[in-house]
């Protein structure tokens, strides 16, 4: 695979913004589309805040790595505008990331710049206020879930005990389509998977205790997104039937 020459520059042609400058620009750019927030939250939550374009695309539901590159670039152009930075020669997303080539999987890795990560933390844009979904359970020792339907989470504010018990029982492959991140992306993606809660909050009591084996299932981000396209969400059985029908076709 030929490496894109436009990514080889080790230095930017502009002065890297400070955390404060990033925060001001991001505030000016608000409100951001949810698709942009999904990109930021996924990248921030990745191990070492490092992703490949393909991992990003799969994680946020884009068709391919080109779409991830395109949309991250559009977000970068928007923030550049509010920073007063003109169009540089480098790739647009160099505002947010540094690049590292991995000969192991012949892919570029996007590493989020510290200043930008700090800005996201300062603004709270690394969090997502959404209905409780797979793996997005408040980190409580007793696995209790409150009756509130909206919770503020970060990527790592999960219930680690429930997650570990679920994955120990079911493994880290998607129980619907069989996708495994390590098998596709290598050791750096080992253990990455969403954990889906089978029961909606509206169906359970205030102090419901999570049974990690009964209530949770590992699912890939794509299947996870499709599950919640309907209300109530599609069942695991229904999702498997969808996948099986498409594969037969």
Backbone torsions as a table, in degrees:
resi	resn	phi	psi	omega
1	UNK	NA	126.7	178.9
2	UNK	-76.9	137.6	179.5
3	UNK	-84.3	131.2	179.7
4	UNK	-61.2	124.2	-176.3
5	UNK	-64.5	-28.2	-178.3
6	UNK	-65.3	-16.5	-178.7
7	UNK	-94.4	-1.3	-171.0
8	UNK	-83.6	-12.1	-178.3
9	UNK	-64.3	130.2	-178.1
10	UNK	-91.4	-15.4	-179.2
11	UNK	-124.7	147.1	177.2
12	UNK	-84.3	159.6	177.7
13	UNK	-94.0	13.6	179.7
14	UNK	-138.6	160.8	178.7
15	UNK	-75.8	123.8	-177.4
16	UNK	-63.0	126.6	179.9
17	UNK	-61.1	152.4	174.0
18	UNK	-81.5	170.5	176.7
19	UNK	-57.9	-43.2	179.9
20	UNK	-62.3	-41.4	179.2
21	UNK	-66.6	-39.3	175.4
22	UNK	-61.6	-42.8	-178.9
23	UNK	-62.4	-42.6	179.2
24	UNK	-63.4	-43.5	-178.9
25	UNK	-66.2	-40.8	179.8
26	UNK	-66.1	-38.7	177.0
27	UNK	-61.9	-42.2	-179.2
28	UNK	-66.9	-27.6	-177.8
29	UNK	-83.3	-11.8	-177.6
30	UNK	-72.0	152.7	1.6
31	UNK	-81.7	140.1	178.4
32	UNK	-89.5	145.7	174.1
33	UNK	-59.1	150.5	-179.2
34	UNK	-59.9	-31.9	-179.9
35	UNK	-62.6	-35.8	177.8
36	UNK	-70.9	-40.1	177.9
37	UNK	-63.4	-36.7	177.7
38	UNK	-61.7	-41.5	178.1
39	UNK	-60.3	-49.1	-177.2
40	UNK	-63.2	-44.2	-177.7
41	UNK	-68.1	-37.9	179.3
42	UNK	-66.7	-44.8	-178.5
43	UNK	-66.6	-43.6	-179.8
44	UNK	-60.3	-37.7	-175.6
45	UNK	-84.9	-5.6	-179.8
46	UNK	-70.2	152.4	177.9
47	UNK	-54.3	126.4	-177.7
48	UNK	58.9	19.8	-178.0
49	UNK	51.6	41.8	-177.0
50	UNK	-126.4	128.7	178.6
51	UNK	-138.3	159.6	167.0
52	UNK	-96.1	158.1	176.5
53	UNK	-55.6	-38.0	-179.2
54	UNK	-67.4	-41.2	177.8
55	UNK	-62.8	-42.8	177.7
56	UNK	-59.2	-47.2	-178.6
57	UNK	-59.4	-46.4	-179.0
58	UNK	-66.1	-39.4	-175.4
59	UNK	-68.1	-33.7	-177.4
60	UNK	-106.5	2.6	172.5
61	UNK	91.2	19.0	176.3
62	UNK	-82.3	159.9	-175.9
63	UNK	-67.1	-40.1	-178.0
64	UNK	-157.8	178.0	-175.5
65	UNK	-64.8	-28.4	179.7
66	UNK	-63.7	-37.8	178.6
67	UNK	-66.3	-40.7	177.8
68	UNK	-62.5	-43.5	178.6
69	UNK	-61.9	-43.0	-178.9
70	UNK	-61.9	-49.9	-174.6
71	UNK	-72.9	-36.9	175.9
72	UNK	-64.6	-37.3	177.2
73	UNK	-65.1	-39.6	177.6
74	UNK	-63.0	-40.7	177.4
75	UNK	-63.5	-41.7	179.5
76	UNK	-63.2	-40.1	178.6
77	UNK	-63.7	-38.6	178.7
78	UNK	-62.8	-45.2	-179.6
79	UNK	-68.9	-37.8	176.6
80	UNK	-56.7	-41.8	-179.2
81	UNK	-57.2	-44.2	-178.2
82	UNK	-77.2	-17.6	174.6
83	UNK	-85.7	-13.8	-177.8
84	UNK	78.1	23.5	179.5
85	UNK	-96.7	129.0	179.4
86	UNK	-72.5	-175.1	-179.7
87	UNK	-78.5	110.6	179.7
88	UNK	-82.5	173.0	179.3
89	UNK	-79.0	-25.2	-177.4
90	UNK	-74.2	171.6	173.7
91	UNK	-58.7	143.5	-175.2
92	UNK	-58.1	-39.7	-174.2
93	UNK	-73.1	-1.4	175.5
94	UNK	-62.5	-16.2	173.7
95	UNK	-62.7	-35.8	-175.2
96	UNK	-98.3	-25.8	-168.7
97	UNK	-134.7	161.2	163.2
98	UNK	-107.5	158.6	-175.5
99	UNK	-112.0	140.8	175.1
100	UNK	-137.4	125.4	-179.6
101	UNK	-84.0	132.6	177.7
102	UNK	-112.8	109.3	178.0
103	UNK	-68.0	-19.1	-178.3
104	UNK	-61.7	-49.4	178.8
105	UNK	-112.8	12.2	178.4
106	UNK	48.8	57.6	-178.4
107	UNK	-149.9	152.3	173.0
108	UNK	-80.5	143.7	174.1
109	UNK	-109.0	133.1	177.4
110	UNK	-96.4	119.3	179.8
111	UNK	-110.3	116.9	-175.9
112	UNK	-64.2	131.3	178.9
113	UNK	-64.8	142.2	-177.1
114	UNK	-59.7	-42.0	-178.5
115	UNK	-61.2	-39.2	-179.1
116	UNK	-72.4	-41.5	177.6
117	UNK	-60.3	-42.7	179.0
118	UNK	-63.6	-35.7	178.7
119	UNK	-66.8	-41.5	177.9
120	UNK	-61.6	-41.3	177.9
121	UNK	-62.9	-45.1	-177.8
122	UNK	-62.7	-33.7	-178.3
123	UNK	-91.5	-13.2	-177.0
124	UNK	80.1	14.3	-178.6
125	UNK	-78.7	-8.7	176.2
126	UNK	-83.6	-2.2	178.4
127	UNK	-105.0	164.6	179.6
128	UNK	-136.2	122.4	176.3
129	UNK	-96.6	100.4	-173.0
130	UNK	-142.4	167.1	175.0
131	UNK	-64.3	142.4	-177.4
132	UNK	-57.5	122.0	-176.8
133	UNK	-127.2	-172.1	-175.6
134	UNK	-47.4	122.6	173.4
135	UNK	74.7	-2.4	-174.2
136	UNK	-100.1	60.6	-175.9
137	UNK	-107.0	139.1	177.4
138	UNK	-53.3	139.3	-176.8
139	UNK	-79.1	91.4	178.9
140	UNK	-126.0	141.2	-176.3
141	UNK	-60.7	-36.4	-175.5
142	UNK	-85.9	0.3	-178.9
143	UNK	65.2	24.0	179.9
144	UNK	-75.7	148.7	175.1
145	UNK	-126.7	132.1	178.9
146	UNK	-77.5	175.7	-177.9
147	UNK	-84.6	-9.7	-179.1
148	UNK	-66.8	131.3	-175.3
149	UNK	-86.5	-15.1	-179.9
150	UNK	-115.0	126.6	-179.4
151	UNK	-132.6	143.0	175.8
152	UNK	-89.5	126.5	-177.1
153	UNK	-132.0	155.7	163.6
154	UNK	-113.1	172.8	-175.7
155	UNK	-59.0	-32.4	-175.5
156	UNK	-101.8	2.7	176.4
157	UNK	-86.5	59.9	176.6
158	UNK	-105.3	172.8	171.7
159	UNK	-87.5	98.5	-173.1
160	UNK	-64.0	-34.2	179.7
161	UNK	-66.2	-46.6	-179.9
162	UNK	-63.9	-40.9	179.2
163	UNK	-62.1	-47.9	-179.0
164	UNK	-61.1	-41.6	-179.6
165	UNK	-65.6	-39.4	178.4
166	UNK	-62.3	-49.1	-176.5
167	UNK	-70.8	-31.2	176.5
168	UNK	-63.9	-32.8	-178.4
169	UNK	-83.8	-45.0	-172.7
170	UNK	-101.2	-14.6	-175.8
171	UNK	87.3	-175.4	-175.1
172	UNK	-110.9	15.4	173.3
173	UNK	-94.8	149.7	178.8
174	UNK	-63.2	128.0	-177.7
175	UNK	-74.7	-6.3	-179.8
176	UNK	-98.6	-57.8	-174.9
177	UNK	-105.8	-11.6	178.3
178	UNK	86.5	2.7	-177.5
179	UNK	-63.8	138.2	178.1
180	UNK	-129.5	123.1	-175.5
181	UNK	-65.0	-42.2	-179.0
182	UNK	-63.0	-41.8	-178.9
183	UNK	-63.5	-30.8	-177.5
184	UNK	-91.7	-41.2	-171.9
185	UNK	-110.2	-8.7	177.9
186	UNK	99.9	-175.6	-173.0
187	UNK	-57.8	-32.3	-177.4
188	UNK	-63.6	-23.2	-179.0
189	UNK	-98.9	7.9	-177.8
190	UNK	-60.7	131.2	177.3
191	UNK	86.6	-6.5	-179.3
192	UNK	-79.7	124.2	178.7
193	UNK	-171.3	150.2	172.8
194	UNK	-81.3	156.4	175.7
195	UNK	-119.8	116.9	-173.5
196	UNK	-93.2	130.9	176.2
197	UNK	-89.1	120.4	-174.0
198	UNK	-71.8	-23.3	-176.4
199	UNK	-112.3	134.1	178.3
200	UNK	-73.5	152.1	-179.5
201	UNK	-60.1	-31.7	-179.0
202	UNK	-67.1	-13.5	-177.5
203	UNK	-97.8	-7.3	-173.8
204	UNK	-120.4	159.8	-177.8
205	UNK	-78.7	173.2	-175.2
206	UNK	-59.7	-41.8	-175.6
207	UNK	-111.6	35.1	-179.9
208	UNK	-58.9	135.8	179.0
209	UNK	-99.4	125.3	-176.8
210	UNK	-73.8	130.5	170.6
211	UNK	-100.8	108.6	-171.6
212	UNK	-59.9	-30.8	-179.1
213	UNK	-86.1	-40.2	-177.2
214	UNK	-77.7	-38.3	-169.3
215	UNK	-99.3	-18.1	-172.5
216	UNK	-118.2	150.4	174.7
217	UNK	-143.5	141.7	175.1
218	UNK	-78.5	128.6	178.3
219	UNK	-137.8	148.7	177.7
220	UNK	-73.5	159.8	-178.8
221	UNK	-57.1	-35.6	179.8
222	UNK	-66.1	-50.1	178.4
223	UNK	-62.2	-38.0	178.8
224	UNK	-59.2	-42.7	179.6
225	UNK	-65.3	-43.3	-178.3
226	UNK	-67.2	-36.4	177.8
227	UNK	-51.0	-40.8	-174.2
228	UNK	-96.6	17.7	173.2
229	UNK	-75.4	-18.5	-179.9
230	UNK	-118.5	161.8	177.1
231	UNK	-134.6	117.4	1.1
232	UNK	-66.9	163.1	-177.6
233	UNK	-60.0	154.7	174.8
234	UNK	-63.1	147.2	176.6
235	UNK	-79.8	163.5	175.6
236	UNK	-59.5	-40.9	179.8
237	UNK	-61.3	-44.1	-179.7
238	UNK	-65.9	-39.4	178.9
239	UNK	-64.4	-43.0	178.7
240	UNK	-61.8	-37.8	179.1
241	UNK	-64.8	-39.9	177.5
242	UNK	-59.2	-50.3	-177.6
243	UNK	-62.9	-44.2	-178.5
244	UNK	-63.1	-39.4	-179.9
245	UNK	-64.9	-40.9	179.7
246	UNK	-68.6	-37.1	-179.6
247	UNK	-69.2	-35.8	176.8
248	UNK	-66.7	-34.6	-179.1
249	UNK	-72.1	NA	NA
